[in-house]
């Protein structure tokens, strides 16, 4: 039954997973840390998807935390702690999230990362930065998830000075080529308008994955650097890379932004050639690009 609950949550059947868990408790079976971790993940997903459900999710998880975890003696399991923190942060219950973190007998980088992510989600950026600065004092080393979250914090707080300092720490720690860290730093730098620094960092990364290319292109489009974004798409193709539907969507947005009809036609041909013309995200971007370029006929034809 524990396995059924786990499989239901992992496949997105969150309500079914919670139902299996409740049935397990009614039959007298004792949940282990994996079952409880899955239940809290299910509550977090439902609470995040439907705000109406948050009250019920919080009630269930509160009872799990203060009854089951203590009774079954697994309150110090990292997987359960991180799941609880994730659950409370997604439902905006920061006091409960902090209580879980502070009461955990062992602090790990996983639980700290979850806390920092929760602070970012609930505008507790100062608290997240304080926790990051205290990692060394806790005997912990930042990993790729930590740096990715902190770059997000720098971006949201427009803390350009700290963003520059983080660059040195990221390179020194060897995480500069990690996809999520690289993309977070690029988004942050482009967001600050530091275009030259963004390209310097981008060109220094030895192994650029598609996530990093997509992050750079998306950030450029978002800040209005449409020509630079289109130029970067050409660099990606020259490097032997294949754009995905998200990159194509961003590029069409940039074409629409500057009414670049020739580029729109060229990229559209590439989309058809690579088989992305059926993706909804791409379709809407293509229609918008043609419409803003004044080619209503092609926009209508693609819509039909």
N, C-alpha and C positions, 0 to 999 in steps of 0.2 A: 504493500500500500504506500510505503514511503517513496518507492520508485515511481508509482503512478502519479503522486503529487509532484515529484520532481519533473517528470516528463511533461505533465500538463503545463507547468509554468514555463519550461524551456521552449515549448512549442507555441506559446502565446495564449494558451487556454487558462488564463489566470483565475477566473471564477471557478472553473472546474477543479483547479489545483487546490484552492481554498476549501472547496466542498469536500474533496478527498481528505484533506487534513482534519477537518472537523469530524468527519466520519471515523477517521483513525482514532481521534481522541475519545469518541463515544464508545468505541469498542475496547478502550483501555490500553491501546498500544502506546508505547512511549516514543515520542519523536527524538531523533538525534539532531546534531548540529546542522546536518545537511538538509533535513526536512524543514527545520525552522528557518534556515537561510533561504530556502526556496519559497516558503510562505511569505516572508517579509519582502522578498523580491516581487512576488505576485501582488502584494498590497501596494508596494511602491509603484508598480506599473499601472495598476487600476487607479490609484490616487492621482497619478500624474495625468492619466487619460481623462478621468472624470473627477472634477473638483468636488462634486456632490458626494462622491464616495470617500473622500478624505476622512470625514468624521468617523465612518465605520471602520476604515482601514486603521486609523490611529487608535481606535478603541480596541480592535483586535490585537494589534501589535503591542500596545501598552500592556495588555493582559499577558501576552506572550513574554514580554520582557520582564515584568515584575512577578510573574507566577511561574510559568514553565521553565524559563532559563535558570532561575534560582532553584526551583524544585528538582530539576533534572541535572543540576550541577554542571551546566555547560555555558555559563554566562561569560566565561573567559575565552571562548572560541572566537578567533579572529573573523571567520566567515560569517558568524552570526552578528558580531558587532558591526562589521562593515555593512551588512544587509540592513540592520536597524538604522544606522546612520543615513544610508541611502534612502530608506523609506521615509524617515522623518523629514529629511531635507526636501524631498520632492513634494511633501504635503505642507511645507512651510512651517513645520513645528521645530523651530531652531532650539528652543529651550530643551525639548526632549532629546534632540540630537546631541546637544552639548552634554546633557546628563549622561547619556549612553557613553560618550567618549571619555568623560572624566571618570566614570565609574569602572571603566574597563581596566582590569589589573595589569594588562600588557598593552603597550602602545606599539604599533607597527607602522611601517610606511604606508601600508594599504589603508589602515584606518585614518591616518593623517591625510592621505590623498582624498579620501572620501569626505573628510571634514572640509578641506579646502574647496573641493568641488561644490559642497553644500553651501558654503559661505558665498561662493560666486553666484550660485543659483538664487540666493536670497539676499543679495546686495550687502553681505557682510564682508566687504573687501578688506577692511582694516584688520578684522579678526583673522582672515585668511592669511594675510601678509605676516601678521604676528606669529601665527602658528608655523609658517614657513621659516621665519627667522629663528625659531626655537628648536628646529629639528636637530641641529648639531648638539644642543644641550640635552636633548632626549636620547642621544646616541644613535641617531638615524641619519641616513644619507638620502638625498633627493634622487628620485628615479625619473624616467621619461614622463610618467603621468604627472608627477609633481611639477616639473618644469612647464609642461603643457598647460596645466591649470593656472600656474602663476603668471604665465604670459597672457592668459585670458584676463587675469586680474589686472595686470598692467594696462591692457587695452581698455578695459571697462572704466578704469579710474583715470585714464589718460596720463599715466605716470611714465613719462618718457625717460626720465633719469633712471628709474629702476629697470625699465625695459632694456636700456643699454647695458646696465650692470649684469642683467640676466644673460645677455648674449655671451659675455666672457665666461660665466659660470657654466653655461650649456656646452660651450666648446671645450672647456677644461674637463668637464665630466664625460665627454665623449658621446653626447646625445644629439649633436648637431645634425647628424644624418638620419635620425629616427623620424619617420614620417609625421607623426602627430606633433612632435616638438618643433620640427622644421616648419610645418604649416602654421602652428600657433605663433611662432616668432615672425613669420612673414606677414601674417594678418595684422599683427601688432604694429610692425614697422610701417607697412603701407598705410594703416589706419592713422599713424602719426604724421603721414606725409613724407616719411623718410625714404623716398623712392630710390635714391642712389644707394643708401645703406642696404635696402632690401635686395637690390640686384647684386651688390657685392657679396652679401651672405648667400644668396641663391646660387651665384656662380662658384662659390667656394665649396659647396656641398658636393662630395665625391659621387654619391649614389642618390640621385633624385628619383623618388617614386612618383606614381601618378597622383597621390594625395598632395604632395608638395607642389607639383605643377598646377593642379587644380586650385589649391589654396592661393597661390600667387596670382593666377589668372582671375579668380573670383574677387580677390581683394582689389586688384587693379580696376576691375569693372565697377565694383562698389564705390570706389573713390573717384570714378569718372575718368580714369586713364584708359580710355577705350582703345586708342591706337597702340599703346604699349601692350595691352592684353592680346590684341590680334597678332602683333609681332611675336609675342611669346608662344602663341599657338603654332606659328611657322617654325619656331625654334624646336618645339616639341616634336613636330613631324620630321624635321631635319635630324633630330637625335634618334630617330627610329621609334619614337613612342606613338601610341595610339590613343587619341582622346576618348574619353567616355562620355556618356550622355550629359553629365553635370558640367563638364568642361564645354561641351557644345552649347548647352543652355546659356552659360555665362558669355560665351563668344557672341551668340546671337543678340544677347542683351546689349553688348558693347556695340555691335553693328547698328542696332536700333538707336542707341544713344547718339551716334554721330551720323546716322542716316547713310551708312556706307553700303550702297547698293551692290557694287562690284564684289566686295568681300562677302556680303550676304549670299550672293549667287554661288560664289566659290565654295564657301563653307557648307552651303546647302547640298551641293554636289557631293562633297565629302561625306556628309551625313547619310545620304542615300546609298553611297558606295559601301559604307560600313554597316548599314542596316539599322540605323538609329531613328529612322523616320517615323516609327510607330510609337516611340516613347512620348508619353503625354508632356513631360517637362520640356522636351525638345520641340514638339509640335507647337506648343503655345508660344515658345520663344521665336520660332521661325515665322509664325503668323504675325507676331508683333513686329519683328524686324522688317518684313516685307511691307506691312502697313505703314510703318514710320518712314520707309524709303519711298512711299508713294505708289508702290506696286500693289494696288488693291486686288487686281486680277489674280496674281500669283498667291496672294494671301488667302483669297476665297477658294482657289483651286486646292491649296494645301489643306484648308479647313474641310473641304468636301471629301 
